[in-house]
Amino acid sequence: MAGSKVGEVGESFTLADQENSKAIFDIANGEATATAGELDFDEYTSGGMGRHLGIWSTIFLVVGRIIGTGIFSTPSSVTSSVGSVGAALLLWVLGFLLAASGLCVWLEMGCMIPRSGGEKVYLEAVYRQPKLLITVVFAVQAVALGFTASGCVVFASYIWVAAGKEASEWEERGVAIAVIVFITLLHTFLPNWGVRGMNVLGVYKVVLLLFIIITGWVVLSGRVSSIPNPHSSFHDAFAGSATSSNPYAIGLYKVLNSFSGWSNAAYVMNEIRNPVRTVKIAAPIGLSLCGVMYILANVAYYAAATPEEIANSGTTVAAFFMGKVFGSTAERALSALVAISAFGNVLTVTFAQARVNQELAKEGVIPFPKFWASNWPFKSPSAGLLLHFIPSFIVIVAIPFGDAYDFIIDLEGYPSSVINFLVVAGLFYLRWKAPKVHRPFRAWWPVAFFFMVGQAFQLVAPFIRPPGGNGDTSLPYWLSSVIGIVILLGGVVYWAIWREILPRIGRYRLVPEHEVLEDGTTVVVYKSVKRNID
């Protein structure tokens, strides 16, 4: 009976998988007898849009999230941070290896607990006490920092270059706002077209990146007259490398942000057909494809321009590359193409983040959970999309546009490293306390440990003073990390007020009740029940 199929036809979800995800971990005795989170398996996977993502859609869910803005914009700031071609290329290789090791960790956790939500579910399976603390901390971090402002900013920057116009700051803001508004409306009213768009733009991004790579090979062959010495950047490749750890940490943040998306499938597991088998195939293919192309694209950039030129090219490094090779007309043409890629990135991130918001709402830790978790009335996660739109809009409007891209990446990076460290630490803890739980995928422990060390470095290095005391923006070098810590601590404060302080003052206790919405989604609603006073 363990191999029987359950659910919809073609879902290919076995009873063994279901039982393994229903009964996660009773840490006291190491047996699989308790659930992760308040909802059981059937409640957790009820409602929603059903299982409609196959292997190809999942591959492009990963590829579309990874390839977006980073590889076309980040190489300039990475080069500026570390100071040399050799150091920058090593960071890209290191970032790929860290992303791959992280994917192995997420595959073990995700195949063991095949539910939407990603880190939220994995953290809940490990950090059970104090009750709901880890869920609330993750929720505050995910909602506050789960925006797609960086993609909108890059789209705006490139589209004005394509138009051949020097845009004002508010003209760029206006374009960025228009992008996030349009994509939110698309996923709300035409969700199936949103998925089709992600698949089409995923193919488009791969073709665009391959074009840049092939152009780089032509440049290296010496056949481009405008670049007489294409190998000059690779002579004495480590000359001028930074000697402080802070620039490497900042550079690695940006590289890892460019690879962010390797975990994208974990956020929508409820919508993937045969989720365990599919993610084990699709996620490694998607990440490997992107990793190889990223490294080759960087080589192409350095073949056409010096490290100093790359460092000063800003967020339009890919367009600068084309300008060096083919002239200003090609620079404008590629700017339009990269803008489309950035648009696709925003499309994919918005799709996944709205689902994360829904999963958090299902647990009842967000005010008005029934509203945010519902797919009513458009049969799409419209409320989750709105919850994603609000912080994205605020960031686009509030942050000085000159520093916006780099600061947003730095701000997202630190809390993500904290969450990642907690997840991989939880993996080792669960192997010790619950060794008998079925693991359809098992990460080699040195790989998981390598990822853990990388995240630990990311937690310490940003606070080491960089040369001259200046970071990669006009703001204090430590500011983004401090704000990230404040956001995480804000989650702790929110939990303490909601779960401990107010109930004591009001002499009530919070009792979870499970309510089923019109679309079949089950939501936890915490009711205030007066305590008996003797």
N, C-alpha and C positions, 0 to 999 in steps of 0.2 A: 504493500500500500504506500510505502514511502516514496516510490517513484511515480505515483499517480499525478496526473495533471489536475490543476484546480483553476478556478477563475474563468476568464473569457477564453474562447477558442483562439489558439495561437499564442496565448500568453506564456505558455511553457514555464509555469512557476510551480515547482514541486512542493508536495506536502512537507518534505524534509526541510526545504528552504523556509516555508511558512512557519513550521514549528521552531526552527532555529531563530527566526526573527521575532516570533511571539514571546518566546521564553529566553530572555537574554542572560542575566547573571544574578544569582544570589551570592553576593561576595562572601557571605559568612561561611558557606560550605563548598563553594566552588562548583555548584551545580547550576544548570540552566533552568531556573524556575521563576525568574522575575522579569518584568518588562523594563525597557528604557523609556522613561517618560510616563505620563499618567494614562495615556491611551493604550489599549491592547492592539494587536496586529490588525484585526478586522476593522476596528474603529479608525486606526491610523491611515489605512489605505482606502477607506470608503470615500465616496464623492469624488470630486476633482474631475479631470478630463479623461480618465481611463488610460490604458496602456497603448500608446500610439507611436512610440519612438522605437525604431529598429536599429540595426547596427550602423547603417550609413548615417541616419539622422543623429545618432549618438556620437559618431566620429566627428561630424561637422558641428555638433554642439560643443565639442572640445576644441576643434580647430578654429571655429568661428570665435570662440572666447579668447583663445590665446593670440591668434593673429588679429590684431585690430589697430592699435595705435603704437604699441611699444617698439616694435622692430623698425618702424618708420620714423620714430621720434626720439626714443631713449638713447641710442648710441652716442648722440652728442653729449648728453649729460653724464653718461658713464665715462666717456673719454675725458671730459672735463674734470671729473672727480679723481680718477686714478692717474691721469697724466701721460699715459703711453699706450701704444697699440697693443703691445704684448700683454700688459696687465689687464687691459680691457677685454681682449679675447679670452684670457684665462678666466675672467669673471663670467663671461658668457658660457664657457664650458662648465664652470663650477655651478652656475645657475641651472643649467640643463641637468646636471647630475643630481643636484638637490631636488629639483622638480621631479625627476624620475624616482628618487628614493622616497619622496613624499607621496607620489602616486602609489608606490608599493604599500606604504602604510595605509593609505585611504582604501586601497583595494582589499586589504585584509579586513579592515573595519567595515567597509561597505558591503562586501560579500557575506560577512557574518551577520550584518544587520541591514538588509536591503530595503531601506525606507528613505523617502525624501527627507532632505534637511541637512545632509552632510555632517559637518562638525557638531551641530546641535545634538544629533542623535548619539554620536560617539561619546561626546562629553557627558551626556546624561547617563550612558551606560556605565560610566566609571565614577564620576564625582556625584554620588547620590546624596551626600550630607554636607552641609545643611540642605534640606529639601528645597529644590527649585533654584538654589543660588547660582549654579553654573548655567542653568537655562536663562535666567534673568540677565546675567552678565553677558552671555553670548547674544541675547536679544538686543540689549542696548547697543552693543558693538555693531551688530549686523544692521540694525536700522539706521544708526547714526552714521556709519561709514559704508553702508552698502549702496553707494551711489555710483553713477556712471558719468560723473562730471568730467573726468579726464578725457574720455572718448569724445564727448561733446566739444570740449575745448580744442582738441586736435582737429576735429572736423572743421570747426570754425576757422582755425588758423590756415589749414590747407585750402579751404574753399576760396578764401580771399586771395591767396597766392595764385590759385587757378584763374581767378577773375582778373588778375593783374592790377589789383587795387590795394593801396595802403589803407587798411580799415582802422577806424577808431576802436577804442576798447569796448565801447557800448555797441558798436556794430558787430563786433565779434561775439559779445555776450548775447546779442539778439539772435544770431544764427545758432549758437549753442542751445539757447532756450527753445528755439523752434524745433531742433532735433529731438530733444527729450520729450517735448509735447507730442510730436508726431508719432514717435515710436510707442509711447504710452497709449495713445489712442488706437494705434494699429493692433497691439497685443490685446487691447480691451475689446474692440469691436470685431476684429478679424483675426482671431488667434491662429487659425489654420494657415492663413496667409503669412503670419509672422514666422511660423515654423518653416514654411516653404522658402521664405526670404532668407532665413538663416542658412538653409542648405545651399541655395543658389549663391549667396555671398561667400559661403565657405569655400566653394569651388573657385570662385572669382579671386579670393585672397591668395589661394595656393598658386594660381596662374600668375598673379601679379608679382608675388615674391619670387617665383621661378624666373620671371622676366628680368628682375633685378639681378639675380644670381648669374644668369647666362650673360647678361651685359657685363657683369664683373669679370667673368672668364675672358670675354672678348678684350676688355681693357688690359687684363694681365698678359694677354698674348702680345701686346704691343701694337695692335692694329688700330688704335684710336689716336689720331694725330694730335688732338687737343690735350692729351695726357702723355707727355714724352717719356716719363719715368714712372711707370705704374708700380714698381717694386720699392720705391724709396721709403714708403711708410714702414716697410718690413725690415729695413736695415737698422740694426741696433734697436730692435723693437721695444726694449724695456727702458730706453733712455728717458729720463724725466718722470719715472714712476713715483707715485706718492710714497712717503715713508711713514705716514701715520695710519692707524687702523680705521679711523673715522671715514676717510674718503672711500675706503674699500667697502665698509658697511653700507654707506649711502649708495655707492655704485651697485652693490649686490641687491639692495632693496629694489632698485630700478630694474635690474635684470630679472629678478624673481617676479616683479610686477608684470614684466613683459611675458613671463611664462605662466602667469596666473590664469587659470582656466583648466589646468590639468585635473582639477577636482570638480569640474562643472557638472559632470554626469551624476555625481553623488547627491546633488541638490534636487534632482528630479527623478529619483529611482522609482517612484510610484507611477511614473508615466512611461517607463521603459519596458518593452516586452522582454520576457525572460531576463530580468535585470542582472542576475549574477553572471550568466554566460556572456551577455552583451557587453557589460562594462569591462570584463576581463579581456575582451577582444578589442573593443572600440577605443578605450582610454589609452592603452599603450601605443596603438597605431597613431592616434591623433597627436600625442605628445612627441613621439619619436619623429614624426614627419615635421613638426614645427621646430624641434630642437636642431635637426640637421640643417634645415633651411635658414634658421636664425644665424647660425655660425657662418654659413657660407655667405649670407647677405652682408654680415659685418666685414668679411674679407673683401667683398665687392666695394663697399663704401671706402675702405682704406686704400684700395687700389686706385681709386679715382681722386682722392683728396688726402691732404696731410692731416695728422692728428689735430693740429691747431685749427684747420678749416672745419673739420668735423665737430670739434668742441664748440666752435662759435656759430654753428649752423642752426642752433635752437631746435624747436620742435619740428622743423621741416627738413630734416637731414636727408630723407629719401628724395625730396624734390631738388635739394642742392646737388645731390649725386647725379641726377639726370641732367641738371643744368650744366654740370662740369663735362658730362659725356656728350650730350646732344645739343646743348644750347638752351636759351631761355624759353623757346616755344615748348620744348620737351619738358622743361621744368614745370611749366604751367599745366601741361597735359597730365603729368604724373601726379601733380598736386590734386587734381580732380579725382584721379583714380585712388589715391591714398585716402582722400576724404570719404569716398564710397566705402573703403575698407573700415575706416573708423566708424562710419554709420553702422556697418554690419556688426562691429564689436559691441556698440551700444545696444543694438537689437538683441544680441545673444545674452549679454549681461542682464539686461532688463528682464528677459524671459526667465532666467534662473533665479534672480534675486526676488522676484515676485513670489516664486514658489517657496523660497526660504521664509519670507515674511508670513506666508500662509501657515507654514508648519509651526512657526513660533506662536501665531495667533491660536492655533488649535490647542496649544498647551495652556492657554488662558493667562499667559504672563504679560500680554499687551492689553492695555485698556480697550474696552469694546471689542473683545475677541471675536464675537459672532460676525461683526461687520467685516473685520479684516480677513477672516478665514473663508468667507463665502465666495462662491462663484456666481452668485445671483447679481444682476439679472441677465448678464450677457454670456453666461456659460464660459466665463474666463475669469482669471484671478484679478478682477478689476480693482478690488480694494487693496490687494497686495501690490499691484502696480502703482496705485496712488501713494501707498506708503513708501514705495521706492522713489517716486517722482519728487516728493516733498524735499528730502535732504539734497537730492541732485540739483534741484532748482535753487535752493538756498546757497549751496556752494558756488554754483556758477555766478550768482549775483553778488556774493559777499567777498570772495577772495580776490585780491589784486590780480589782474589777468596776466601780468608779466611773470609772476611767481606761481600762478595757479597750477600748471601741470606738474612741476617738480614737487611743490608742496603737497599736493593731493596724493601723489605716489608715496612720499615720505610718511604722510599722516596715516594712510591705509596700511603701510608696511609694519609698523611696530605692533599694534594690536593683533594683526594677523600672525606675527611671529609668536606672540604669547599664546594665542589659541592653538597654533600648530604644535608648539612645545607641549602643551597640556594633552593634546591628542596622542602624540607619539609616546609620551610618558604613560598615558593610559593604556596604550597597546601593550607595553611591557608589564604593566600592573595586571592586566586581564590574563595575560599568558601565565602569570604566576598564580593568580587566585582562581581562574576558571580555565584550566588547561584542557578540559574535556569538551568544551564547546566546539561544535563543528566549524571549521574554518575552510571554506571552499578555496581560498587563496591565502598563502602564508608567506609573508615577507621574510627574506633572509635577515637575521638579526643584525649583522654588521651594517646592512643597508639602512635599517631603521635607526640604528645608533648614529650613523653618519648624518642622517636628517636631523636628529635630535641635537647633535653638536652644532650643526649649521644654524639652527634656530637659537641656541644658547648664545652663539656669537652675535647674532642679530639683536639680542636683547641687551648686550653690554656695550658693543662698539659705538653706537650712536652717541653715547655720553662722553666719549673720549674726545678731547678738544682737537679739532683739526688744525693744520698749519695756518697761522694767522687768525685763528678763531672764527673763520668765515666758512659757512656751509655752502650748499649749492643754490641757495636763494638769498634774498636780501634780509630775510628773517633770521633770528638766532638759530644756530645749528641744532640746538637741543629742543626747540619749540615743538616740532611735529611729534617727537617721541613723548614729550611731557603731556601734550594734549591727548595722545593715544592712551597713556596711563590714566589720565583724568577720566576719560570716557569709560575705561574698564572699571575704575573705582566708582564712577557714577552708577554703574550697574549694581555694585555691592550696596551702595547707599539706597538706591531705589528698592532693592530686595529687602533691606533692613527696615525701611519705613513701611513697605507694603505688608511684609510677612510678620514682623516682630513689633515694631513701635506702635503703629496705629491699632492693631488688634489688642495690645495691652491697654492702651489708653481708652479705647472704646469698649473694652471687656467683651470682645467677640473672638470667634475663631473662624478661619477660612475653610470652608468645606467644598471640595470639588464635586460638581455635578456635570454629567455628560449629556449634552443636548445635540440633537440631530437637526441640521438645517434642511431647508427645502431641497437643496441639491444633493442631499445624502451625506454631506460632510459632518463628521462628529467633532464637536468642540467642547473643551473643558471650560466651564464657567465657575468661578469661585464665589460662593455665596457667604455672606456674613451671618453667622449664627451666634446669638447671644450666649455667653457662658452662664452656667448656673452659679449663682452667688449664694453661698451658705451663710 
